[in-house]
Amino acid sequence: KMEDAKSWARQLSEGCLHLVPTALMSTSTREIFREMLSESPGDIGARFTSDELPSRGDLTIEADRVHIAELEREVRHRFARFCILREKALFSISKASRRTFALRRKQLACSETPLICSEIASDPHVGNLVELSLPGNLLASSGVSMLVRSLVCLRETQCLTSLDLSGNVYIGLDGVKAIGQALTHPNWTIDKLNLSNCAITADAGFALARSLRNAHRLSLLDLRFNQLTDSAVVSLHECTRDATIARGVIITLVIDGNPISQHVFQLAELGHLSMAGVVL
């Protein structure tokens, strides 16, 4: 039964009862729900990882995996939707005092991107938004493309200067290309772009480098802990140098944790110091 399935889902998520609409809850469950809403935003998050789900577990009957996986997707979607609407409510209530929209490790996938964009863009205080932080989620190329096209590059978000997509390991080459195209958009206002730990490969690094030459505005590009090679890092560094010369603004490229040689790493660091006017 569906009610039994929802009960099992609540137990699976170790007390994350806010995944289920209040209309389906008993009075005692609603009280627990209210208690959880009183916690700080950082205390509400997924209690399990994908490899711990029953659809992948050793004890699950093979014939049940499809049904369990479908239920898990529904739980994830409900959880992600709740987190988006909760953050939107906090952002709206605070009016001009809250300048960050943050959803850290909330299981957000591409299917939730339209809701993120519409809820933020429709808020009367969207002009006060300075930082959009979505680290550690499940965003892939289509979601990232919609995010930069339908939110980051809007005229209404001209105060937005920081974008954190770190830990979204499914962004891929097409997602990086979408970000690269957005860098040259006239409404691009991001100064700090965090793409660390996104499994960005050398091909994606080359694609990003080509866009940096014509970037309208960028002062910090964080690419730590990716899969960039020596040649990709050299290309990125050369393009940031060209952009710095053309625009007179220093672009800091952070590349720690990539599988590159010490020689290339040192050259990149020396190049940053040189552009900053430091003489060794």
C-alpha positions in Angstrom: 0.0 0.0 0.0 1.1 3.5 -0.6 0.6 4.5 3.0 2.8 1.6 4.1 5.4 2.7 1.5 5.4 6.2 2.8 5.8 5.0 6.3 8.8 2.9 5.2 10.3 5.9 3.5 10.0 7.9 6.6 11.9 5.2 8.6 14.5 5.0 5.8 15.3 8.7 6.0 16.1 8.4 9.8 13.4 10.7 11.0 13.3 13.1 8.0 9.5 13.3 8.3 9.4 16.6 6.5 9.7 14.6 3.2 6.0 13.8 3.3 3.2 16.4 3.0 1.5 17.3 6.3 -1.8 16.1 5.0 -0.6 12.5 5.1 0.7 12.8 8.7 -0.9 12.0 12.0 -1.2 14.6 14.7 1.9 13.3 16.5 3.9 13.3 13.3 2.9 16.9 12.6 4.3 17.9 16.0 7.6 16.2 15.1 7.5 18.1 11.8 7.1 21.4 13.6 10.0 20.6 15.8 12.2 20.0 12.8 11.2 23.3 11.2 12.5 25.0 14.4 16.0 23.7 13.8 18.6 25.8 12.1 18.8 25.4 8.2 22.1 23.6 8.4 20.6 20.8 10.6 18.1 19.7 7.9 19.7 17.5 5.2 19.7 14.1 3.7 20.6 11.4 6.2 21.8 8.8 3.7 23.9 8.4 0.7 22.9 6.8 -2.6 25.0 3.7 -2.1 23.1 3.1 1.2 19.7 2.9 -0.4 17.7 -0.4 -0.4 17.5 -0.3 -4.2 21.2 -1.0 -4.2 21.5 -3.1 -1.0 22.6 -6.7 -0.8 19.5 -7.7 1.1 16.9 -6.4 -1.3 15.0 -8.9 -3.5 15.8 -8.2 -7.2 12.2 -8.1 -8.2 11.6 -5.2 -5.8 14.4 -3.0 -6.9 12.5 -1.1 -9.5 9.6 -0.3 -7.1 12.0 0.7 -4.4 14.0 2.9 -6.7 10.8 4.7 -7.8 9.9 5.3 -4.2 13.4 6.6 -3.5 13.2 9.1 -6.4 9.9 10.3 -5.0 11.4 10.8 -1.6 14.4 12.6 -3.0 12.1 14.9 -5.1 9.9 15.7 -2.1 12.9 16.4 0.1 14.5 18.7 -2.5 11.3 20.5 -3.2 10.8 21.1 0.5 14.3 22.5 0.9 13.8 24.9 -2.0 10.5 26.2 -0.7 11.8 26.5 2.8 14.9 28.5 1.7 12.6 30.7 -0.5 10.4 31.4 2.6 13.4 32.4 4.7 14.7 34.6 1.9 11.3 36.3 1.4 10.6 36.8 5.2 14.0 38.4 5.8 13.4 40.9 2.9 16.6 42.9 2.3 18.6 41.5 5.2 19.2 38.1 3.7 21.4 38.3 0.6 22.3 34.6 0.2 20.2 31.7 -1.2 21.9 28.5 0.0 21.0 24.9 -0.6 23.9 22.7 0.4 23.7 19.0 -0.2 20.0 18.9 -0.6 19.8 16.2 -3.4 18.9 18.8 -6.0 18.8 17.4 -9.5 17.9 18.9 -12.9 14.2 18.2 -12.3 14.3 20.8 -9.5 16.1 23.5 -11.4 12.9 25.1 -12.9 11.6 25.5 -9.4 14.8 27.1 -8.1 14.8 29.6 -11.0 11.1 30.4 -10.8 11.0 30.8 -7.0 14.1 33.1 -6.9 13.3 35.1 -10.0 9.7 35.8 -8.8 10.7 37.0 -5.4 10.2 40.8 -5.0 13.6 41.0 -3.2 15.6 39.1 -5.9 17.5 42.3 -6.6 19.2 41.9 -3.2 20.6 38.5 -3.9 24.4 38.5 -3.8 25.3 34.8 -3.4 23.8 31.7 -4.9 25.2 28.6 -3.1 24.3 25.1 -4.4 27.2 22.9 -3.4 27.2 19.1 -3.1 24.0 18.4 -5.2 23.2 16.3 -8.3 23.0 19.0 -10.9 23.9 17.9 -14.4 24.5 19.8 -17.7 20.9 20.6 -18.5 20.2 21.9 -15.0 23.3 24.1 -15.0 22.4 25.4 -18.4 18.9 26.4 -17.2 20.3 27.9 -14.0 22.7 30.3 -15.8 20.3 31.1 -18.6 17.1 31.6 -16.5 18.5 33.0 -13.3 22.2 34.0 -13.2 22.1 36.1 -16.4 18.8 37.8 -15.7 18.6 41.6 -15.6 16.9 41.2 -12.2 19.9 39.5 -10.6 22.4 42.2 -11.3 23.6 42.2 -7.7 24.6 38.5 -7.8 28.4 38.2 -7.5 29.0 34.8 -6.1 28.0 31.4 -7.6 29.0 28.1 -5.8 28.4 24.9 -7.7 31.2 22.9 -6.0 30.7 19.2 -5.5 28.2 18.8 -8.4 30.1 16.0 -10.1 27.6 15.5 -13.0 28.0 18.9 -14.6 30.1 17.4 -17.4 31.5 19.0 -20.5 28.2 20.4 -21.7 27.5 22.0 -18.3 30.9 23.7 -18.3 30.3 24.9 -21.9 27.0 26.5 -20.7 28.9 28.3 -18.0 31.5 29.4 -20.5 28.9 30.9 -22.7 27.3 32.7 -19.8 30.7 34.2 -18.9 30.4 36.3 -22.1 26.8 37.3 -21.5 26.3 41.1 -21.0 24.2 40.4 -17.8 26.9 38.2 -16.2 27.9 39.8 -12.9 29.6 36.8 -11.1 33.0 37.7 -9.5 33.5 34.5 -7.6 32.8 31.2 -9.4 33.4 28.0 -7.5 33.6 24.8 -9.6 35.8 22.8 -7.2 35.3 19.0 -6.9 33.1 18.8 -10.0 35.0 16.1 -11.9 35.9 18.6 -14.6 38.1 16.9 -17.2 40.8 18.4 -19.5 38.3 18.8 -22.4 36.0 20.8 -20.1 39.0 22.8 -18.9 39.9 23.8 -22.5 36.3 24.8 -23.3 36.2 27.0 -20.2 39.6 28.5 -21.0 38.4 29.7 -24.4 35.5 31.6 -22.8 37.8 33.3 -20.2 39.4 35.5 -22.8 36.0 37.3 -23.4 34.6 37.0 -19.9 32.7 40.2 -18.9 33.5 39.9 -15.2 35.4 37.4 -13.1 38.0 37.8 -10.4 38.1 34.3 -8.8 37.8 30.9 -10.5 38.0 28.0 -8.1 38.9 24.7 -9.9 40.4 22.7 -7.0 40.1 18.9 -6.9 39.1 18.3 -10.5 40.7 16.2 -13.2 42.6 18.9 -15.1 45.8 18.0 -16.8 49.0 20.0 -17.3 48.0 21.2 -20.8 44.5 22.2 -19.6 45.9 24.2 -16.7 48.4 25.9 -18.9 45.6 26.9 -21.3 43.5 28.2 -18.5 46.4 30.2 -17.1 47.2 31.7 -20.5 43.6 32.7 -21.0 43.2 34.3 -17.6 46.4 36.2 -18.3 45.1 37.5 -21.6 41.8 38.5 -19.9 43.7 40.3 -17.2 45.8 42.2 -19.7 42.7 43.1 -21.7 40.5 44.2 -18.8 43.1 45.3 -16.3 41.5 43.0 -13.6 43.4 40.1 -12.0 41.7 36.7 -12.3 42.8 34.4 -9.6 42.8 30.7 -10.8 42.8 28.2 -7.9 44.0 24.7 -9.1 45.1 22.8 -6.0 44.3 19.1 -6.0 44.4 18.5 -9.7 46.6 15.7 -11.2 49.2 18.2 -12.6 53.0 18.3 -12.3 54.7 20.4 -9.7 56.4 22.3 -12.5 53.1 23.5 -14.0 51.6 24.3 -10.6 54.6 26.5 -9.8 54.5 28.2 -13.1 50.8 29.0 -12.6 51.5 30.4 -9.1 54.4 32.5 -10.3 52.2 33.8 -13.1 49.6 35.0 -10.6 52.3 36.8 -8.6 53.7 38.4 -11.7 50.3 39.7 -12.8 49.7 41.0 -9.2 52.9 43.0 -9.6 55.0 41.0 -7.1 58.6 40.7 -8.0 60.6 37.8 -6.7 
